[in-house]
Amino acid sequence: QKGMPFSFYHGRTGIVFNVNRNALGVEMTKIVGNRQLRKRIHVNIAHVRKSRCNEDFLRRVKSNDQKKRDAKLLGTKAVVKRIPEGPKEMKI
C-alpha cells in the first residue's frame, strides 16, 4: 500500500507536476476554512487515472472544425453553437 493518498484526495482532479519511477507528483486544491490551498502530494501510479472530463469538449471541437470546413467548401456559414434543450413536451 505504498503511495496510497489520504482519503480526502480520493477522486480529486489535479495537475501533474512531477514524474518519478513509480509515483506521480500531483498538485490539487483543498478548501481550508474560507480559502483554497494548493497542496502537492506524491501518489503511486496504481492509485491514479487520467481524467475524462475534457473528452466531450475535444470531440465537439473536432466536429465543429469539420462542420466549418464543409460549410466553407459549400459557401455557407456553419452553426456550431450549442442549442439549449428547452422545455419538455406536456403530458396529460
Secondary structure, DSSP 8 states (H G I E B T S, - for coil): -TT---GGGTT---EEEEE-SSEEEEEEEEEETTEEEEEEEEEEGGG-----TTHHHHHHHHHHHHHHHHHHHHT-----S-----------
